[in-house]
């Protein structure tokens, strides 16, 4: 299994259980790129656990349908384990109560730590599962900086190694202290940047791999293109 977009810029497959950090400009194409990655992984026969904090879940499912998938079918139990699990972080971040099957009811790290210890860090290895948090910066709205970063370092990133599942955690660039980015970058196996270049007309969405610990990579900036169905591609 290879992670779309990201592994198009590496010299080979990422090691099993890799943890990637995405740092993205708020106006970049990250959220479309995120769903492109999810859709590509599912098409290859893998399973996905997608934590959505950036937008309503009906919008996510609509975009996945435009990418040629049937999210409702993928979310149906297959021998007790869904191919696609979409975790609702969005509703609680808006002050509501989710009606989704999978939902986070508190974004306080004291509650999240218990949940992840009991539900996410346990269980058998799942090398074909991709874990994605589409906007980890939402944690800063409900927690002190040191607390939510320590949660990421002791719960989120270790999950990749413990479950042998690749994981993608994303943070908005420019809204946290340098300490946050440095701590998270040190814990990640790879760092990917997405930015919006406004020096050109029209503006360009760019992607690059900033660092990879265990594999060779192309560190140059590459232009991203977004198709009518919201699928993102890379000019190499």
RAFENWO-V285822 format. One record per pair of residues at least 6 apart in sequence whose ideal C-beta (glycine too) atoms are under 7 Angstrom apart, sorted by the first residue. I is the first residue (numbers start at 0). J is the second residue. Records with the same first field share a line. If there is no record, write none. Layout:
BEGIN
I=J, J
END
This chain:
BEGIN
0=40, 43, 45, 127
1=12
2=13, 36, 40, 129, 165
3=35, 36, 39, 40
4=32, 35, 36, 206, 231, 233
5=19, 191
6=12, 13
7=233, 235
8=208, 216, 217, 221
9=211, 214, 215, 216
10=214, 215, 216
11=214
13=165, 214
14=213
15=126, 163
16=159, 160, 163, 164, 165
17=159, 165, 188, 189
18=156, 159, 166, 187, 188
19=166, 167, 187, 188, 189, 191
20=168, 170, 183, 184, 187, 190
21=29, 167, 169, 191, 193
22=170, 172, 180, 190, 192
23=29, 169, 171, 172, 193
24=172, 193, 194, 195
25=171
26=195
27=193, 194, 195, 204
28=193, 204, 223, 225, 231
29=169, 193
30=53, 54, 133
31=225, 229, 231
32=193, 223, 231
33=131, 133
34=59, 62, 63, 66, 229
35=230, 231
37=47, 49, 131
38=63, 66, 68
40=47, 129
41=47, 68, 73, 82, 83
45=127, 128, 129
46=82, 83, 127, 128
47=83, 128, 129, 131
48=84, 86, 128, 130
49=85, 86, 131, 133
50=86, 88, 131, 132, 133
51=59, 85, 86, 87, 88, 89, 133
52=88, 89, 92, 133, 134, 137
53=89, 133, 134
54=89
55=89
56=85, 87, 89, 99
59=85
60=70
62=229
63=70
64=70
65=228, 229
66=228, 229, 230
70=83
73=81, 82, 83
74=81, 83, 85
75=81
84=101
85=101
86=101, 102, 103
87=97, 99, 101, 102, 103
88=103, 106, 137
90=96, 97, 102
91=97, 103, 104, 105, 106
92=106, 137, 140
105=111
106=137, 138, 141
107=141, 142
108=142, 146, 147, 150
111=150
112=150, 154
115=154
119=158
120=158, 161
122=162
124=162, 163
125=162, 163, 164
126=163, 164
128=164
129=164, 165
130=158, 164, 166
131=167
132=168, 169
133=169
134=169
135=151, 168, 169, 170
136=170, 171, 174, 175
138=147
139=147, 175
144=176, 179
148=179, 182, 183
151=168, 183
152=182, 186
155=168
156=186, 187
158=166
159=165, 166
170=183
184=190
188=212, 213
189=208, 210, 211, 212
190=209, 210
191=206, 208, 209
192=206, 207, 209
193=206
194=205
195=202, 204
196=202, 203, 205
203=222
204=222, 223
205=220, 221, 222, 223
206=221, 223, 233
207=218, 219, 220, 221
208=216, 217, 218
209=218
221=233, 234, 235
222=234
223=231, 233
224=232, 234
225=231
226=232
END
